[in-house]
Amino acid sequence: MWPGMSLFRPGPGTAVVGSTAQVIERIEEFEDLGVDTFILSGNPLLEEAYRVAETVHPALGVKG
């Protein structure tokens, strides 16, 4: 966890950093706590969007 997103954009935000497996594990921990909505973004935007769509979404069962 890295709470420094405000350095890049205004407003609250927390970054989950690590390997794909670590990111999936952390998102699942948030889900276990009752979080059911996530706004995922990354830098660089386009490349990270593809990476998340190809690796994280399928592991979490996201269809889209």
mmJSON file of the N, C-alpha and C atoms, coordinates in Angstrom:
{"data_MODEL":{"atom_site":{
"group_PDB":["ATOM","ATOM","ATOM","ATOM","ATOM","ATOM","ATOM","ATOM","ATOM","ATOM","ATOM","ATOM","ATOM","ATOM","ATOM","ATOM","ATOM","ATOM","ATOM","ATOM","ATOM","ATOM","ATOM","ATOM","ATOM","ATOM","ATOM","ATOM","ATOM","ATOM","ATOM","ATOM","ATOM","ATOM","ATOM","ATOM","ATOM","ATOM","ATOM","ATOM","ATOM","ATOM","ATOM","ATOM","ATOM","ATOM","ATOM","ATOM","ATOM","ATOM","ATOM","ATOM","ATOM","ATOM","ATOM","ATOM","ATOM","ATOM","ATOM","ATOM","ATOM","ATOM","ATOM","ATOM","ATOM","ATOM","ATOM","ATOM","ATOM","ATOM","ATOM","ATOM","ATOM","ATOM","ATOM","ATOM","ATOM","ATOM","ATOM","ATOM","ATOM","ATOM","ATOM","ATOM","ATOM","ATOM","ATOM","ATOM","ATOM","ATOM","ATOM","ATOM","ATOM","ATOM","ATOM","ATOM","ATOM","ATOM","ATOM","ATOM","ATOM","ATOM","ATOM","ATOM","ATOM","ATOM","ATOM","ATOM","ATOM","ATOM","ATOM","ATOM","ATOM","ATOM","ATOM","ATOM","ATOM","ATOM","ATOM","ATOM","ATOM","ATOM","ATOM","ATOM","ATOM","ATOM","ATOM","ATOM","ATOM","ATOM","ATOM","ATOM","ATOM","ATOM","ATOM","ATOM","ATOM","ATOM","ATOM","ATOM","ATOM","ATOM","ATOM","ATOM","ATOM","ATOM","ATOM","ATOM","ATOM","ATOM","ATOM","ATOM","ATOM","ATOM","ATOM","ATOM","ATOM","ATOM","ATOM","ATOM","ATOM","ATOM","ATOM","ATOM","ATOM","ATOM","ATOM","ATOM","ATOM","ATOM","ATOM","ATOM","ATOM","ATOM","ATOM","ATOM","ATOM","ATOM","ATOM","ATOM","ATOM","ATOM","ATOM","ATOM","ATOM","ATOM","ATOM","ATOM","ATOM","ATOM","ATOM","ATOM"],
"id":[1,2,3,4,5,6,7,8,9,10,11,12,13,14,15,16,17,18,19,20,21,22,23,24,25,26,27,28,29,30,31,32,33,34,35,36,37,38,39,40,41,42,43,44,45,46,47,48,49,50,51,52,53,54,55,56,57,58,59,60,61,62,63,64,65,66,67,68,69,70,71,72,73,74,75,76,77,78,79,80,81,82,83,84,85,86,87,88,89,90,91,92,93,94,95,96,97,98,99,100,101,102,103,104,105,106,107,108,109,110,111,112,113,114,115,116,117,118,119,120,121,122,123,124,125,126,127,128,129,130,131,132,133,134,135,136,137,138,139,140,141,142,143,144,145,146,147,148,149,150,151,152,153,154,155,156,157,158,159,160,161,162,163,164,165,166,167,168,169,170,171,172,173,174,175,176,177,178,179,180,181,182,183,184,185,186,187,188,189,190,191,192],
"type_symbol":["N","C","C","N","C","C","N","C","C","N","C","C","N","C","C","N","C","C","N","C","C","N","C","C","N","C","C","N","C","C","N","C","C","N","C","C","N","C","C","N","C","C","N","C","C","N","C","C","N","C","C","N","C","C","N","C","C","N","C","C","N","C","C","N","C","C","N","C","C","N","C","C","N","C","C","N","C","C","N","C","C","N","C","C","N","C","C","N","C","C","N","C","C","N","C","C","N","C","C","N","C","C","N","C","C","N","C","C","N","C","C","N","C","C","N","C","C","N","C","C","N","C","C","N","C","C","N","C","C","N","C","C","N","C","C","N","C","C","N","C","C","N","C","C","N","C","C","N","C","C","N","C","C","N","C","C","N","C","C","N","C","C","N","C","C","N","C","C","N","C","C","N","C","C","N","C","C","N","C","C","N","C","C","N","C","C","N","C","C","N","C","C"],
"label_atom_id":["N","CA","C","N","CA","C","N","CA","C","N","CA","C","N","CA","C","N","CA","C","N","CA","C","N","CA","C","N","CA","C","N","CA","C","N","CA","C","N","CA","C","N","CA","C","N","CA","C","N","CA","C","N","CA","C","N","CA","C","N","CA","C","N","CA","C","N","CA","C","N","CA","C","N","CA","C","N","CA","C","N","CA","C","N","CA","C","N","CA","C","N","CA","C","N","CA","C","N","CA","C","N","CA","C","N","CA","C","N","CA","C","N","CA","C","N","CA","C","N","CA","C","N","CA","C","N","CA","C","N","CA","C","N","CA","C","N","CA","C","N","CA","C","N","CA","C","N","CA","C","N","CA","C","N","CA","C","N","CA","C","N","CA","C","N","CA","C","N","CA","C","N","CA","C","N","CA","C","N","CA","C","N","CA","C","N","CA","C","N","CA","C","N","CA","C","N","CA","C","N","CA","C","N","CA","C","N","CA","C","N","CA","C","N","CA","C","N","CA","C","N","CA","C"],
"label_alt_id":[null,null,null,null,null,null,null,null,null,null,null,null,null,null,null,null,null,null,null,null,null,null,null,null,null,null,null,null,null,null,null,null,null,null,null,null,null,null,null,null,null,null,null,null,null,null,null,null,null,null,null,null,null,null,null,null,null,null,null,null,null,null,null,null,null,null,null,null,null,null,null,null,null,null,null,null,null,null,null,null,null,null,null,null,null,null,null,null,null,null,null,null,null,null,null,null,null,null,null,null,null,null,null,null,null,null,null,null,null,null,null,null,null,null,null,null,null,null,null,null,null,null,null,null,null,null,null,null,null,null,null,null,null,null,null,null,null,null,null,null,null,null,null,null,null,null,null,null,null,null,null,null,null,null,null,null,null,null,null,null,null,null,null,null,null,null,null,null,null,null,null,null,null,null,null,null,null,null,null,null,null,null,null,null,null,null,null,null,null,null,null,null],
"label_comp_id":["MET","MET","MET","TRP","TRP","TRP","PRO","PRO","PRO","GLY","GLY","GLY","MET","MET","MET","SER","SER","SER","LEU","LEU","LEU","PHE","PHE","PHE","ARG","ARG","ARG","PRO","PRO","PRO","GLY","GLY","GLY","PRO","PRO","PRO","GLY","GLY","GLY","THR","THR","THR","ALA","ALA","ALA","VAL","VAL","VAL","VAL","VAL","VAL","GLY","GLY","GLY","SER","SER","SER","THR","THR","THR","ALA","ALA","ALA","GLN","GLN","GLN","VAL","VAL","VAL","ILE","ILE","ILE","GLU","GLU","GLU","ARG","ARG","ARG","ILE","ILE","ILE","GLU","GLU","GLU","GLU","GLU","GLU","PHE","PHE","PHE","GLU","GLU","GLU","ASP","ASP","ASP","LEU","LEU","LEU","GLY","GLY","GLY","VAL","VAL","VAL","ASP","ASP","ASP","THR","THR","THR","PHE","PHE","PHE","ILE","ILE","ILE","LEU","LEU","LEU","SER","SER","SER","GLY","GLY","GLY","ASN","ASN","ASN","PRO","PRO","PRO","LEU","LEU","LEU","LEU","LEU","LEU","GLU","GLU","GLU","GLU","GLU","GLU","ALA","ALA","ALA","TYR","TYR","TYR","ARG","ARG","ARG","VAL","VAL","VAL","ALA","ALA","ALA","GLU","GLU","GLU","THR","THR","THR","VAL","VAL","VAL","HIS","HIS","HIS","PRO","PRO","PRO","ALA","ALA","ALA","LEU","LEU","LEU","GLY","GLY","GLY","VAL","VAL","VAL","LYS","LYS","LYS","GLY","GLY","GLY"],
"label_asym_id":["A","A","A","A","A","A","A","A","A","A","A","A","A","A","A","A","A","A","A","A","A","A","A","A","A","A","A","A","A","A","A","A","A","A","A","A","A","A","A","A","A","A","A","A","A","A","A","A","A","A","A","A","A","A","A","A","A","A","A","A","A","A","A","A","A","A","A","A","A","A","A","A","A","A","A","A","A","A","A","A","A","A","A","A","A","A","A","A","A","A","A","A","A","A","A","A","A","A","A","A","A","A","A","A","A","A","A","A","A","A","A","A","A","A","A","A","A","A","A","A","A","A","A","A","A","A","A","A","A","A","A","A","A","A","A","A","A","A","A","A","A","A","A","A","A","A","A","A","A","A","A","A","A","A","A","A","A","A","A","A","A","A","A","A","A","A","A","A","A","A","A","A","A","A","A","A","A","A","A","A","A","A","A","A","A","A","A","A","A","A","A","A"],
"label_entity_id":["1","1","1","1","1","1","1","1","1","1","1","1","1","1","1","1","1","1","1","1","1","1","1","1","1","1","1","1","1","1","1","1","1","1","1","1","1","1","1","1","1","1","1","1","1","1","1","1","1","1","1","1","1","1","1","1","1","1","1","1","1","1","1","1","1","1","1","1","1","1","1","1","1","1","1","1","1","1","1","1","1","1","1","1","1","1","1","1","1","1","1","1","1","1","1","1","1","1","1","1","1","1","1","1","1","1","1","1","1","1","1","1","1","1","1","1","1","1","1","1","1","1","1","1","1","1","1","1","1","1","1","1","1","1","1","1","1","1","1","1","1","1","1","1","1","1","1","1","1","1","1","1","1","1","1","1","1","1","1","1","1","1","1","1","1","1","1","1","1","1","1","1","1","1","1","1","1","1","1","1","1","1","1","1","1","1","1","1","1","1","1","1"],
"label_seq_id":[1,1,1,2,2,2,3,3,3,4,4,4,5,5,5,6,6,6,7,7,7,8,8,8,9,9,9,10,10,10,11,11,11,12,12,12,13,13,13,14,14,14,15,15,15,16,16,16,17,17,17,18,18,18,19,19,19,20,20,20,21,21,21,22,22,22,23,23,23,24,24,24,25,25,25,26,26,26,27,27,27,28,28,28,29,29,29,30,30,30,31,31,31,32,32,32,33,33,33,34,34,34,35,35,35,36,36,36,37,37,37,38,38,38,39,39,39,40,40,40,41,41,41,42,42,42,43,43,43,44,44,44,45,45,45,46,46,46,47,47,47,48,48,48,49,49,49,50,50,50,51,51,51,52,52,52,53,53,53,54,54,54,55,55,55,56,56,56,57,57,57,58,58,58,59,59,59,60,60,60,61,61,61,62,62,62,63,63,63,64,64,64],
"pdbx_PDB_ins_code":[null,null,null,null,null,null,null,null,null,null,null,null,null,null,null,null,null,null,null,null,null,null,null,null,null,null,null,null,null,null,null,null,null,null,null,null,null,null,null,null,null,null,null,null,null,null,null,null,null,null,null,null,null,null,null,null,null,null,null,null,null,null,null,null,null,null,null,null,null,null,null,null,null,null,null,null,null,null,null,null,null,null,null,null,null,null,null,null,null,null,null,null,null,null,null,null,null,null,null,null,null,null,null,null,null,null,null,null,null,null,null,null,null,null,null,null,null,null,null,null,null,null,null,null,null,null,null,null,null,null,null,null,null,null,null,null,null,null,null,null,null,null,null,null,null,null,null,null,null,null,null,null,null,null,null,null,null,null,null,null,null,null,null,null,null,null,null,null,null,null,null,null,null,null,null,null,null,null,null,null,null,null,null,null,null,null,null,null,null,null,null,null],
"Cartn_x":[0.846,0.0,0.893,0.495,1.237,0.238,0.126,-0.876,-0.431,0.495,1.047,0.433,-0.753,-1.356,-1.642,-1.856,-2.132,-0.95,0.202,1.343,1.138,0.315,0.097,-1.226,-2.238,-3.554,-4.238,-5.135,-5.807,-6.815,-7.139,-8.15,-7.548,-8.403,-7.923,-7.565,-6.718,-6.368,-5.299,-5.303,-4.298,-3.812,-2.548,-1.983,-1.664,-2.006,-1.605,-0.502,0.679,1.815,2.344,2.905,3.478,3.27,3.524,3.307,1.805,1.457,0.039,-0.607,0.07,-0.483,-0.688,0.255,0.125,-1.037,-1.199,-2.302,-3.64,-3.751,-4.988,-5.278,-4.27,-4.447,-4.958,-4.391,-4.798,-6.231,-6.592,-7.972,-8.94,-8.583,-9.441,-9.579,-8.517,-8.608,-9.593,-9.557,-10.528,-11.95,-12.128,-13.453,-13.93,-13.038,-13.394,-13.841,-13.351,-13.739,-15.043,-15.579,-16.857,-16.79,-15.599,-15.48,-15.969,-16.893,-17.423,-17.26,-16.661,-16.442,-15.011,-14.346,-12.969,-12.849,-12.064,-11.694,-10.213,-9.916,-8.531,-7.931,-6.768,-6.042,-4.56,-3.77,-2.342,-1.57,-0.283,0.589,1.688,1.957,1.279,-0.123,-1.071,-2.484,-2.841,-2.504,-2.924,-2.274,-0.974,-0.268,-0.758,-0.984,-1.427,-2.868,-3.689,-5.07,-5.09,-4.256,-4.177,-3.672,-2.648,-2.074,-3.096,-3.818,-4.843,-5.957,-6.372,-7.436,-7.023,-5.758,-5.282,-4.879,-4.562,-4.044,-4.912,-5.259,-5.984,-7.459,-8.104,-9.549,-9.9,-9.225,-9.582,-9.418,-8.381,-8.157,-9.243,-9.87,-10.939,-12.322,-12.363,-13.647,-14.401,-13.699,-14.336,-14.557,-15.76,-16.079,-16.283,-15.815,-16.02,-15.569],
"Cartn_y":[-1.169,0.0,1.234,2.21,3.459,4.593,5.437,6.5,7.766,7.672,8.855,9.239,8.746,9.089,10.578,11.257,12.695,13.46,12.832,13.461,13.534,12.629,12.568,13.187,13.104,13.639,14.056,15.024,15.494,14.481,14.606,13.747,12.552,11.823,10.65,9.51,8.666,7.498,6.688,5.422,4.521,3.656,3.455,2.607,1.242,0.228,-1.134,-1.486,-1.728,-2.02,-3.411,-4.025,-5.352,-6.179,-7.456,-8.37,-8.514,-9.085,-9.315,-10.13,-11.163,-11.998,-11.196,-10.31,-9.491,-8.504,-7.909,-6.97,-7.695,-8.861,-9.649,-10.008,-10.438,-10.798,-9.611,-8.441,-7.251,-6.849,-6.901,-6.583,-7.562,-8.838,-9.838,-9.564,-9.062,-8.694,-7.545,-6.56,-5.468,-5.997,-6.926,-7.521,-8.245,-8.959,-9.663,-8.691,-7.457,-6.431,-5.735,-6.087,-5.52,-4.492,-4.187,-3.247,-3.96,-3.324,-3.987,-3.162,-1.994,-1.152,-0.638,-0.771,-0.318,0.535,1.581,2.366,2.105,1.353,0.957,1.834,2.339,3.112,2.874,3.337,3.135,4.094,4.062,4.9,4.053,4.132,4.92,4.363,5.237,4.881,3.765,3.906,2.922,1.563,1.558,0.295,-0.422,0.336,-0.279,-0.778,-0.066,-0.508,-1.863,-2.039,-3.329,-4.419,-4.108,-5.114,-5.569,-4.628,-4.976,-5.797,-5.389,-6.114,-7.535,-7.726,-9.042,-9.955,-9.38,-10.214,-10.173,-8.998,-8.858,-9.194,-8.603,-8.847,-10.322,-11.092,-12.514,-13.265,-12.92,-13.617,-13.305,-12.127,-11.736,-12.105,-12.682,-13.065,-11.917,-10.834,-9.682,-10.014,-9.776,-10.005,-8.654,-8.546,-7.237,-7.057],
"Cartn_z":[0.0,0.0,0.0,-0.802,-0.889,-0.992,0.027,0.028,-0.689,-1.602,-2.238,-3.566,-3.902,-5.187,-5.302,-4.194,-4.257,-4.842,-4.907,-5.558,-7.063,-7.615,-9.053,-9.482,-8.62,-8.954,-7.658,-7.757,-6.535,-6.008,-4.753,-4.145,-3.448,-2.743,-2.006,-2.948,-2.492,-3.285,-2.587,-2.851,-2.309,-3.449,-3.529,-4.57,-3.981,-4.714,-4.371,-5.357,-4.849,-5.707,-5.406,-6.421,-6.253,-7.494,-7.366,-8.482,-8.73,-9.844,-10.134,-9.021,-8.556,-7.481,-6.2,-5.888,-4.677,-4.793,-5.96,-6.172,-6.056,-6.654,-6.577,-5.121,-4.398,-2.991,-2.175,-2.411,-1.656,-2.013,-3.283,-3.677,-3.037,-3.003,-2.358,-0.86,-0.229,1.187,1.381,0.489,0.562,0.375,-0.553,-0.77,0.488,1.141,2.38,3.476,3.403,4.37,3.989,2.816,2.401,1.288,0.792,-0.323,-1.581,-2.303,-3.502,-4.77,-4.66,-5.833,-5.807,-6.934,-7.058,-8.308,-8.229,-9.403,-9.612,-10.642,-10.887,-11.967,-11.715,-12.707,-12.482,-13.392,-13.249,-14.126,-13.999,-14.805,-15.396,-16.669,-17.683,-17.948,-18.207,-18.223,-19.199,-20.459,-21.454,-21.21,-21.017,-20.818,-19.562,-18.497,-17.25,-17.372,-18.121,-18.338,-19.038,-20.051,-20.737,-19.8,-19.013,-18.112,-17.076,-16.491,-15.502,-16.156,-17.346,-18.045,-18.404,-18.711,-19.139,-17.984,-16.816,-15.729,-14.478,-14.011,-12.755,-12.929,-13.927,-14.113,-14.233,-15.086,-15.179,-13.855,-13.104,-11.827,-10.817,-10.932,-10.019,-10.548,-11.748,-12.328,-12.966,-13.289,-13.927,-15.392,-15.864,-17.28,-17.927,-19.139,-19.702,-21.039],
"occupancy":[1.0,1.0,1.0,1.0,1.0,1.0,1.0,1.0,1.0,1.0,1.0,1.0,1.0,1.0,1.0,1.0,1.0,1.0,1.0,1.0,1.0,1.0,1.0,1.0,1.0,1.0,1.0,1.0,1.0,1.0,1.0,1.0,1.0,1.0,1.0,1.0,1.0,1.0,1.0,1.0,1.0,1.0,1.0,1.0,1.0,1.0,1.0,1.0,1.0,1.0,1.0,1.0,1.0,1.0,1.0,1.0,1.0,1.0,1.0,1.0,1.0,1.0,1.0,1.0,1.0,1.0,1.0,1.0,1.0,1.0,1.0,1.0,1.0,1.0,1.0,1.0,1.0,1.0,1.0,1.0,1.0,1.0,1.0,1.0,1.0,1.0,1.0,1.0,1.0,1.0,1.0,1.0,1.0,1.0,1.0,1.0,1.0,1.0,1.0,1.0,1.0,1.0,1.0,1.0,1.0,1.0,1.0,1.0,1.0,1.0,1.0,1.0,1.0,1.0,1.0,1.0,1.0,1.0,1.0,1.0,1.0,1.0,1.0,1.0,1.0,1.0,1.0,1.0,1.0,1.0,1.0,1.0,1.0,1.0,1.0,1.0,1.0,1.0,1.0,1.0,1.0,1.0,1.0,1.0,1.0,1.0,1.0,1.0,1.0,1.0,1.0,1.0,1.0,1.0,1.0,1.0,1.0,1.0,1.0,1.0,1.0,1.0,1.0,1.0,1.0,1.0,1.0,1.0,1.0,1.0,1.0,1.0,1.0,1.0,1.0,1.0,1.0,1.0,1.0,1.0,1.0,1.0,1.0,1.0,1.0,1.0,1.0,1.0,1.0,1.0,1.0,1.0],
"B_iso_or_equiv":[0.0,0.0,0.0,0.0,0.0,0.0,0.0,0.0,0.0,0.0,0.0,0.0,0.0,0.0,0.0,0.0,0.0,0.0,0.0,0.0,0.0,0.0,0.0,0.0,0.0,0.0,0.0,0.0,0.0,0.0,0.0,0.0,0.0,0.0,0.0,0.0,0.0,0.0,0.0,0.0,0.0,0.0,0.0,0.0,0.0,0.0,0.0,0.0,0.0,0.0,0.0,0.0,0.0,0.0,0.0,0.0,0.0,0.0,0.0,0.0,0.0,0.0,0.0,0.0,0.0,0.0,0.0,0.0,0.0,0.0,0.0,0.0,0.0,0.0,0.0,0.0,0.0,0.0,0.0,0.0,0.0,0.0,0.0,0.0,0.0,0.0,0.0,0.0,0.0,0.0,0.0,0.0,0.0,0.0,0.0,0.0,0.0,0.0,0.0,0.0,0.0,0.0,0.0,0.0,0.0,0.0,0.0,0.0,0.0,0.0,0.0,0.0,0.0,0.0,0.0,0.0,0.0,0.0,0.0,0.0,0.0,0.0,0.0,0.0,0.0,0.0,0.0,0.0,0.0,0.0,0.0,0.0,0.0,0.0,0.0,0.0,0.0,0.0,0.0,0.0,0.0,0.0,0.0,0.0,0.0,0.0,0.0,0.0,0.0,0.0,0.0,0.0,0.0,0.0,0.0,0.0,0.0,0.0,0.0,0.0,0.0,0.0,0.0,0.0,0.0,0.0,0.0,0.0,0.0,0.0,0.0,0.0,0.0,0.0,0.0,0.0,0.0,0.0,0.0,0.0,0.0,0.0,0.0,0.0,0.0,0.0,0.0,0.0,0.0,0.0,0.0,0.0],
"pdbx_formal_charge":[null,null,null,null,null,null,null,null,null,null,null,null,null,null,null,null,null,null,null,null,null,null,null,null,null,null,null,null,null,null,null,null,null,null,null,null,null,null,null,null,null,null,null,null,null,null,null,null,null,null,null,null,null,null,null,null,null,null,null,null,null,null,null,null,null,null,null,null,null,null,null,null,null,null,null,null,null,null,null,null,null,null,null,null,null,null,null,null,null,null,null,null,null,null,null,null,null,null,null,null,null,null,null,null,null,null,null,null,null,null,null,null,null,null,null,null,null,null,null,null,null,null,null,null,null,null,null,null,null,null,null,null,null,null,null,null,null,null,null,null,null,null,null,null,null,null,null,null,null,null,null,null,null,null,null,null,null,null,null,null,null,null,null,null,null,null,null,null,null,null,null,null,null,null,null,null,null,null,null,null,null,null,null,null,null,null,null,null,null,null,null,null],
"auth_seq_id":[1,1,1,2,2,2,3,3,3,4,4,4,5,5,5,6,6,6,7,7,7,8,8,8,9,9,9,10,10,10,11,11,11,12,12,12,13,13,13,14,14,14,15,15,15,16,16,16,17,17,17,18,18,18,19,19,19,20,20,20,21,21,21,22,22,22,23,23,23,24,24,24,25,25,25,26,26,26,27,27,27,28,28,28,29,29,29,30,30,30,31,31,31,32,32,32,33,33,33,34,34,34,35,35,35,36,36,36,37,37,37,38,38,38,39,39,39,40,40,40,41,41,41,42,42,42,43,43,43,44,44,44,45,45,45,46,46,46,47,47,47,48,48,48,49,49,49,50,50,50,51,51,51,52,52,52,53,53,53,54,54,54,55,55,55,56,56,56,57,57,57,58,58,58,59,59,59,60,60,60,61,61,61,62,62,62,63,63,63,64,64,64],
"auth_comp_id":["MET","MET","MET","TRP","TRP","TRP","PRO","PRO","PRO","GLY","GLY","GLY","MET","MET","MET","SER","SER","SER","LEU","LEU","LEU","PHE","PHE","PHE","ARG","ARG","ARG","PRO","PRO","PRO","GLY","GLY","GLY","PRO","PRO","PRO","GLY","GLY","GLY","THR","THR","THR","ALA","ALA","ALA","VAL","VAL","VAL","VAL","VAL","VAL","GLY","GLY","GLY","SER","SER","SER","THR","THR","THR","ALA","ALA","ALA","GLN","GLN","GLN","VAL","VAL","VAL","ILE","ILE","ILE","GLU","GLU","GLU","ARG","ARG","ARG","ILE","ILE","ILE","GLU","GLU","GLU","GLU","GLU","GLU","PHE","PHE","PHE","GLU","GLU","GLU","ASP","ASP","ASP","LEU","LEU","LEU","GLY","GLY","GLY","VAL","VAL","VAL","ASP","ASP","ASP","THR","THR","THR","PHE","PHE","PHE","ILE","ILE","ILE","LEU","LEU","LEU","SER","SER","SER","GLY","GLY","GLY","ASN","ASN","ASN","PRO","PRO","PRO","LEU","LEU","LEU","LEU","LEU","LEU","GLU","GLU","GLU","GLU","GLU","GLU","ALA","ALA","ALA","TYR","TYR","TYR","ARG","ARG","ARG","VAL","VAL","VAL","ALA","ALA","ALA","GLU","GLU","GLU","THR","THR","THR","VAL","VAL","VAL","HIS","HIS","HIS","PRO","PRO","PRO","ALA","ALA","ALA","LEU","LEU","LEU","GLY","GLY","GLY","VAL","VAL","VAL","LYS","LYS","LYS","GLY","GLY","GLY"],
"auth_asym_id":["A","A","A","A","A","A","A","A","A","A","A","A","A","A","A","A","A","A","A","A","A","A","A","A","A","A","A","A","A","A","A","A","A","A","A","A","A","A","A","A","A","A","A","A","A","A","A","A","A","A","A","A","A","A","A","A","A","A","A","A","A","A","A","A","A","A","A","A","A","A","A","A","A","A","A","A","A","A","A","A","A","A","A","A","A","A","A","A","A","A","A","A","A","A","A","A","A","A","A","A","A","A","A","A","A","A","A","A","A","A","A","A","A","A","A","A","A","A","A","A","A","A","A","A","A","A","A","A","A","A","A","A","A","A","A","A","A","A","A","A","A","A","A","A","A","A","A","A","A","A","A","A","A","A","A","A","A","A","A","A","A","A","A","A","A","A","A","A","A","A","A","A","A","A","A","A","A","A","A","A","A","A","A","A","A","A","A","A","A","A","A","A"],
"auth_atom_id":["N","CA","C","N","CA","C","N","CA","C","N","CA","C","N","CA","C","N","CA","C","N","CA","C","N","CA","C","N","CA","C","N","CA","C","N","CA","C","N","CA","C","N","CA","C","N","CA","C","N","CA","C","N","CA","C","N","CA","C","N","CA","C","N","CA","C","N","CA","C","N","CA","C","N","CA","C","N","CA","C","N","CA","C","N","CA","C","N","CA","C","N","CA","C","N","CA","C","N","CA","C","N","CA","C","N","CA","C","N","CA","C","N","CA","C","N","CA","C","N","CA","C","N","CA","C","N","CA","C","N","CA","C","N","CA","C","N","CA","C","N","CA","C","N","CA","C","N","CA","C","N","CA","C","N","CA","C","N","CA","C","N","CA","C","N","CA","C","N","CA","C","N","CA","C","N","CA","C","N","CA","C","N","CA","C","N","CA","C","N","CA","C","N","CA","C","N","CA","C","N","CA","C","N","CA","C","N","CA","C","N","CA","C","N","CA","C","N","CA","C","N","CA","C"],
"pdbx_PDB_model_num":[1,1,1,1,1,1,1,1,1,1,1,1,1,1,1,1,1,1,1,1,1,1,1,1,1,1,1,1,1,1,1,1,1,1,1,1,1,1,1,1,1,1,1,1,1,1,1,1,1,1,1,1,1,1,1,1,1,1,1,1,1,1,1,1,1,1,1,1,1,1,1,1,1,1,1,1,1,1,1,1,1,1,1,1,1,1,1,1,1,1,1,1,1,1,1,1,1,1,1,1,1,1,1,1,1,1,1,1,1,1,1,1,1,1,1,1,1,1,1,1,1,1,1,1,1,1,1,1,1,1,1,1,1,1,1,1,1,1,1,1,1,1,1,1,1,1,1,1,1,1,1,1,1,1,1,1,1,1,1,1,1,1,1,1,1,1,1,1,1,1,1,1,1,1,1,1,1,1,1,1,1,1,1,1,1,1,1,1,1,1,1,1]
}}}
